[in-house]
Amino acid sequence: MIESWIFEFFPEPAGQAAQATGDLQQYFSGYLDLWTRDETLGFKGIFFSEHHFGGSFSPSPNLLIVAVAQRTTTLRLGVMGVVTPFYSPARIAEEIGMLDQLSGGRLEIGTAVGIPQELARVNLSMAEARERNDEATRFLDLALTGKPVTFQGKHFQCENLRILPPPRQQPTPPKWTTVVSPNSARKAAARHSRICTGFNAMTRIKEIFDDYRHEADRCGFKVGPADLALRRRVVVSQSREQAAELMAVVEDRMREMLAKDPRARLQAGPANAVPDASGGGFVLSEDESIHGTPAMVAEQIIEQCRTVGASNFLSVLHWGSLLDEVSRGHQLFGEEVIPSLKRAKVQ
């Protein structure tokens, strides 16, 4: 079975969308209603993304988790991922406990280094951000044992620190790490974290997932399809032609956003294009865009998940579109795509 998740960017409305929303309270309410309905449509959960200083209304996605948790009962909720360099590791650990308790044990823990251009706005280099992220994840792994933490790092130190409240899920809520390179995947495997990736071509993602599997095996961490997630931009419509038109707009928005990211290489080249193996770079592959009728979309998702061996699929549905269009996309995906994914088998 392929589990269907929403990857929620919660975009800042611009242009026509901004004029249509008017009152931002109404915009927030509309999305809260949408996320609440996602539970009834059969989605496994929602991963909110964290972004700062423009483009998204998600600088503090933990607040969105609390809001949605109060409206739902089974939907899994997480962040993919919390940008750890912005925060004290102790604060992150404390909020994990609070969120898991408030959601009734439905929290998924996701962490990320962050996006270079957003970190730069507060004078954080990628080198420092990676240092801080490494410290934060090491601290979190210690804090989630439930024992007082003594920690001596370059950026954070503490002695006999007690983290309260403990998470409801024991021994720990599921841990996730966003990755775009084999090195990041190996680090995640070493700390027994699941991983999620996107953007790159299937051949590259398979390499990343294979490295993750090999490192997990070396560390004695048994992993399978449920520990892997593939994230893609998706547009679904009853008409193949309309889906193609809508996806063209989504792709333009995506390229505009990624043009500011020094890690990204934008191209419309072959699906097997591979980025330079120098670290955290990635290629925006043709494989990133999945669109068509419900049957076409389901077929593409199943093929990609089987190719890389992932049983979790995160949909960025109709990204940046007006809320009415996004809502139609969620409903069509839930009613006509999810049933096919539930029947699919991934080895």
N, C-alpha and C positions, 0 to 999 in steps of 0.2 A: 504493500500500500504506500502511496505517495501522500504525505501530509501536506496540506495547503496552508500557507501562512501569508498574511499581508505584511509587506515591508512598507511602512508608512513614513514618507518624507514630510507630510503635512506642509505643503508648499505655501509660501507667501503669495497671495494673489497679486497678479500684475496685469496691466493693460485692461482688456475687456473683463477679465475675472475680477479685478479690483473694483471696477465700476459696478459689476453685478453683485458683489458682496455687500458693499456699503458699510453696514454695521458689522464690526468684527465679532461682536458677541454672537450675532446670528451665524456667522461663518464657523465659529467654534462649535456652536450648538448643532449645526448641520453635520459636522464631522463626527461629533459625539454620537449622534443618532445613527450615522453610517457605521461606525465601529461597533455599536451595540447590535445592529442588525447582522453584522458579519458572523456573530455567534450562531444565529438561527440559520444562516446560509451554509454552515458546515465547515467554516475555516477553523483550523486548529488553534490559531492564535495570531497576535499582532506583535511585530517587532517595530518599535518606533526608532527612527534615526535621530541622532543628535547633531544639530548644526547651529552655527552662530553667525551673527553680523550680516544677515541678509539671505534671502532665498527660501527660508523655512521658518515656521512658527514652532520650532521644537528645540529651543535652547535648554529646556529642562524637561525632558520626556518622562522623568519619574512622576511628574505631576499629572501627565496624561494617563499614565498607568493607574494611578489612584482613582482618577475620574472614571475611567472605563471599568475598573474593578468593581465600583459601586453599582454599575448598571448591568453587570453580567455575572454568570455563575461558573461557566466551564472554560471560557476563552483563556488560553495561556497568554501571558503578557510579559514583554521584555523590551530591552533597548539593544540595538545592534549598531554600535555599541556605545556605552558610556565613555566619553572622551576623558580618560583617566588623568592626563597631564593637567587638566583644569582644576583638579580637586585634591583635597587631602585624602589619602587612602583610608584613613579612619572614618571619614565622613561617608565615603562610598560604602564601606562595610556596614556602618550603622543603618544607612538607608536601605541596603539589601534586606536586612532583618525586618525593618519596618514595612517595606513593600510586600515581602512574602507573607507577613502576618495579615496585613490589610487586604491582600488579595485572596486570602484563604489558601495559601500554598500554591499559587499559580504563577509564580515568578520564574522567568528565565534570565540568567545573568549574562549580559554581553558586554565586552570591553573592546576598546579601539584606541589606537594611538592618536588619531585625529587627522584632519585634512590640512596640508601645508599652508594654504593661503589663509585659513581661519586661525591657525596657531600663530602665524606671523603677525596678525593684527594685535596680538598682545605680547609680541616680542619673544615668542617661543620658537626656537629652531626645531627642525625634525630630529636632529641629534639629541637635543635635550628632551624633547617629547618622548623619544624612544626610551631614554634613560628613566624618565619618570613613569612611563607605562610599565617598564620591567619591574621597577620597585613596587608600583601599585598592585600589580598582579601577584607578585611574591607575597606582599602583605595580605592581600585578600585570601590567598590560599591558606595562610596561617590563621587568619581571623575566622575563616569558615570551619575550622576544627572545633570551635567553641571554647578554646582555652585562651587565657590572657596572653597578649602578644608583646614580646620584646623584639624590637627591630632597629637595626642600625644601617641606614642607607645614606646615600649622598644627599638626597633631597628630603628625606623624612626619617625621623628617629622617634622611638618611644620605648618605655619600659613598663612591663607588666600591665599593659592596657587591656581593660575588659570591654568587649564590644557587646552592646545591648541595643535592641532585643535580638535573640537568636532567630534565624529563619525558621519558619514552620516546617519546611521540607528538610528532612534529615537523611543522610549526613549533610547535604547541601543542595540547593536548587541547581538545575542543570547550568553548566558554564559554557559560554560561547565566545569565540574570538573571530573577528573579521580579519581575513587574510587576502593578500593578492600575490604572495610569493611562497615558494617552498620553504624558505627559512622561517617565515612567520608560522607556517603550518607545523613545522617541526617543533617550534617553541610551544605551540598550543598543545601538541600531543604530549610533550614532556610534563605539562601541568594538568593533564587529563581534562582538557577542554575540547568541546565540540568546535567545529569550524564552519564558516560560511564565506562564500566568495561569489564574484560575478565579473562582469565586464569582459574578461578574457575569453578566447576561443576554447572550444571543448577540449582540444588536444592539450592546451596549457593547463586547464583546470584539472584534467585527469592526472597530469604530472604532479600538480600541487597536492591533490588528494592521495596519490600513490605515495608521495614522500611522507605525508601525514600518517598513512597506514603503516609504512615501514618503521617510522620513528616510534609510533605507538606500540608496535610489536616488540621493538627493542626495549622499550620501557616497561613491558608487561601490562600495557593498557589495552584491553580488548575493545576494539571498535568495529562498527558495522555501518550500514547505510543510514541508520538513525542518528549517527554522529556527524553527518555531513549535510550541508544545506547549499542549494544552488539558488542564487538570486538573479532574476531577470526582469526587464521591462516588458509588460504585457498589455496588449490592446485586443479586446475581444468584441466582435460584432456579429450580427446575423448575416451581414454582407461582407464577403471577402474584400470587395472594392472599398467599402467604407472603412474597414479595419486598416487597410493599407494607407488610406488618406490620413486617418487619425494617427497612425504610427509615424508617418513622415513628420508630423508636427511635434510629436514626443521626441523623436530623434534630434530635431533641431534644438529643442530646449536642452536636451541632454548634452549635446556637443557644445552649446554655449556655456553650460555650467562647467564641463570638464576642461574647456579651453583654459580655465584659470588654474587648473591643477597640474603642477609640474611633473607629477608622476605619470600622467596620462599621455598615451600616444594615440591620436585620433586618426583613424583611417577607415576607408571603405573597402579594404583589401580582402584577400581570401580568408576563409574561416579558420585556416590552420596557421595564421600568422602568430608568431611567438615574440614577446618582448625581449629586450636585452636582459640577460640573467644577472643583472648587477644589483638586485635588491628589491625595492618596493615598487618598481614601475609596472604598468599594465597597459594592455592594448584594448581599445574599444572595438570589440569584434562584432561582426555581423550576427554572431550567435546570441548577442545580448538582447536583440529585439525579437520577441515572439508575438505574432499577430495573426488574425484570421477569424474564421468562424469558430464556434466552440469546439467542434470536432477537430479542426486544424490545430487549434491551440493545445488541446489535450494531447494530440499526437506528437507535437513538437516537445512539449514538456516531458512526456513519458520517454521519448527517445533520448533527450539530453540527460535526464536523471539516470536512465539505465546505462548510458555511456560512461558516466563518471561514478556511478554507484552510490548516488545520494537518494534518500527517501524523504527528504524535506525540500519543499520548493517554496521560495519566497517571491511573491508577485508584487511588483511595483505597478499597480493597475492604473492605466490612463494617466500617467504622471503629469501633473501640472495643468490638467484640463479643468473645465468648470465642474462644480460639484455635482450637478445633475448628470453629466456624462460619466464622471467617476462612479457615481452611485449605480448607474445602469451597468457599468462594467463589472462592479462587484456582484450585482444580482445575477447577471448572465454567467459569470464565472462560477458562482456558487451553485446555481441551478443546473447548469449544463456541462461544466468542466470538472468540477470536484467529483461527481459520481464516477467519471471515467478514471480519474486519478486514484480514487479509493480502490478500484478494482485492479489497478496495475501492480505488478510485482517487480521489485528491484532486488537483485542478488548482490 
